[in-house]
């Protein structure tokens, strides 16, 4: 029997569990889907709060921020801004077994094949083209709608499901109808190679509508294995090294977990915390490590090239008397399409119908307009051992202003001033004709700078 493989993980607080030093074949530093391991508290999937387990994402329950309701399930002190003049806002990251897959928006969307092929063709990552990547995607899933297709899986740990039309909300139907009137094709399987246009939005829940995170799908079935040790509330300070070889994982409190002589240390703590761990370990650019007062082990571009997809939310005031069932999923219909702008690939844009706004308060609805293909790059700054900030460029926001041509949904919108949220108003039912239409006006008479649509009959 091999020595146990441990998951040595980070926690945002000084609170930590004390472990005796021991040797592991492969210590894994990680929290979420990439590592399928535990950071912060370790808990079984069944112990996740009920409102995070369901597909409604708090509809009708509260206007409080989710991380305030369950602070142990979120990292605190991580902030992000898209422009230098923008105030820093919280950057929500899941903490604990399953990481962000335990608290996010229940979306099971695959990457575009052309984007994956670019890893190999443009960046030299041999063996990482879509043809080689597809079997791994299929092994992850049990697609409950298309599991018999050759490009899907039917025996993986994560179920993928799409909501039947009879359970759609009013915004789902309005977005579907407007997009189809505008000539976009219907392609039900959003994740199929070559899919584009209007589709049902897939999610990682079972037929009972319950979230299946990587904690449910991967960790829970493996918890009784003799060769797995899960360490909850184990705050990783740094990876220790000798020369160019990792020799251990140092935890807050002084415990060091050593790999076996022929083992390795796997750092898989996500896009935000992996660079933070590496920087604290002396792996990064000389200038950044000097700023932090950390001795350099290796010169590598750590904490640069971060990507995220910008989303602009258009907030609607629904019709009076509008009825939402308590189990309505926020988004069941999406429109992914190509903007046709220079240097963009297929489906670089996406519009999501949002029956209730689980981001900013559940009384409202609207459209979420997102960039599927990000051209801007950001960087991560470590401010102190447990806090990080992310800086992004504003080029993606500028691109959003140039390329979105929208459709309407139910009723009219009202202007909002929530940070990170953009105003719009007076949305209409007819799609915009080629070349655009009239400008959308806000409730205060200001003109929305981001979107165009046609003025037509009232929705």
Secondary structure, DSSP 8 states (H G I E B T S, - for coil): ----EEEE---SSS-------EEESS-EEE-STTTT---SS---GGGS-HHHHBTTSSTTT-SS-HHHH-GGGB--SEEEESSTTS--EE---B-STTGGGGTS--------HHHHHHHHHTT--TT-SHHHHHHHHHHHEEETTTTTSTTS-BSSSEEEB---GGG--HHHHHHHHHHHHTT--EEEETTSTT--EEEE--BSB-TTSBB--HIIIIIHHHTT-TTEEEETT--EEEEEEETTEEEEEEETTS-EEEE-TT---EEE-HHHHHHHHHHHTTEE-HHHHHHHT---SEE--TTEEE----EEEEEEE--TT----TT--S--EEEEE----TT--TT-EEEEEESS-TTT-TT-EEEEEEESS----EEEEEEETTEEEEE--SHHHHHHHHH------SSEE-----TT--------SS---TT---EEE-TTS-EEEEEE----S--
